[in-house]
């Protein structure tokens, strides 16, 4: 038992690095959002939207699974780092690199917990189950919610090129189109950003 608990502690120490794994999402007071903050936001959004998604699809969703996926979906980025959604070069072999990272990290866990984390991560990445689709959708629009809430636009030549409504929709809508609820949520926050002058029509 002591070895088992020690393994869990070792893994928890490792994943605390998520607090220092930074995304390309600026904070209003300077610096950048970290993956732990982002994962928390995704988890809360999953909790709040789950009942609406169940009503839309007329089926029961596994809320516990959604929360677990939200909490672990970016753990691999402790080793691989974050990538911008529009940076196609850095996204080459992204899934393979992250799969290798999550397998490496979970070797610290007891076998049963390692199997659970890997199964959840793979299901989330596959985006085939309703729960995984929802988590990945929320994961995608979370940065838009963050930027719009704090009125943080896209700055710099590369970012400004991708700050049009059409560019944003091209990155976002394919991830949300399976759900009217999630599409509506994205469109509401996108339109708020447009009204604040953060994105321009093209």
Secondary structure, DSSP 8 states (H G I E B T S, - for coil): -HHHHHHHHHHHHHHGGGGG-EEEEE-TTSSEEEHHHHHHHHHHHHHHHHHHHHHHHTS---HHHHHHHHHHTTTTHHHH----TT-TTTTTTHHHHHHHHHHHHGGGS-HHHHHHHHHHHHHHHHT-SHHHHHHHHHHHHHHHHHHHHHT----SHHHHTT-BHHHHHHHHHHHHTT-HHHHHHHHHHHHHHHHTTSSB--
